Amino acid sequence: MEEYLLPSVKKFIFKKKGKLDVFTFFQILSLLKKEAPDVLHVHQTSIFWGALLKKFLPNTKLIWHDHFGMSEQLDQHPRKEMDYLISSVDLIISVNEKIESYWKSRFPIMADSTYFIENFSGKLTAVPERKLGSTFKIINIANFRRQKDQLTLIRSLTGLQEKLGDFKVYLLGEFVEKDWVTAIKEEIDALGFQEQIEIVGPVVNVTPYIEMAHLGVLSSESEGLPVALLEYGMGALPTIATNVGQCADVLGNGSLGELIPSKSPEQLHEAILKVFNKYPQAIQRGYQFQEQTEANYGPSNFFKKYVPIALPSFEQKWLSPNQYDKADYQF
């Protein structure tokens, strides 16, 4: 993600090798003692190191940003380590309301220090003029793990070519669960989609794929507030998503894109056909999707909510309301 930072942003990259990389831990600690940051903002399992660093930095506020993907099954994944780590946390930021409610209920002492702030994505410089051509292009931006359920997307393609002609599906994401990648490859071979499906793998810049695609699909069986969906929205891309996590909120309960049940290849198949057969209407919904995504999930929306809780003294001293709408958030 380094390439997304402006050149003037001060950054340090340590290339941590794992949880037990003690050398890197003390490198980071040394830097933080020197810099004396107001906020230490950590994500997901980085809370382990964050809590340890906090012991040496009593005047630094520790913010834990939880974007746990299995928000439909939070009770099945209690993350018991938080019983021991929570005392070091000053603020919890969650990416959807279910996670926010869960932590407030789990740790009542944190009820007034737990917040839901929507994720955000950047907007395309120019939205491409999408037209149906010889090949209908579908993208799926999701890391390769069971939760993202790419198998449902693959199975939904059966019989599609006879109804809409040539199509191509691009699967983009990190290879998180190797056995799941194997299962996907086996399903592609079993259904004979070797020519129609390309496993692209990890991509830093998804913009070229959003620009060339006709349709974005998210077939997950569980979600939080998926950034991929926001990327589709910021690109005004006609979209289909399963009705999990905050997907319905992002898609205006189906007014801005197609919402389908999870693990239903048949309904995903029908949704793809609906988008294809009414593509001019799908494009218009894509523009509306972009407007709503920018208004509700854009950078300024995030910072308007983040700065008052993370850096209240900074906001009072330095920021006027219209400064949140600037593209450059180098505080």
WOKASUL-V330988 format. One record per run of one state. SS is the DSSP state (~ for helix, > for strand, _ for the rest). FROM is the first residue (numbers start at 0). TO is the last residue. Records with the same first field share a line. If there is no record, write none. Layout:
BEGIN
SS = FROM-TO, FROM-TO
END
This chain:
BEGIN
_ = 0-0, 4-20, 35-37, 56-59, 66-69, 76-80, 88-89, 94-95, 106-106, 116-134, 141-144, 148-148, 156-159, 164-165, 172-176, 191-195, 201-205, 212-213, 218-225, 234-237, 242-245, 250-250, 254-256, 260-263, 277-277, 297-297, 310-310, 318-319, 325-330
~ = 1-3, 21-34, 43-55, 70-75, 81-87, 96-105, 107-112, 145-147, 149-155, 160-163, 177-190, 206-211, 226-233, 246-249, 251-253, 264-276, 278-296, 298-309, 311-317, 320-324
> = 38-42, 60-65, 90-93, 113-115, 135-140, 166-171, 196-200, 214-217, 238-241, 257-259
END
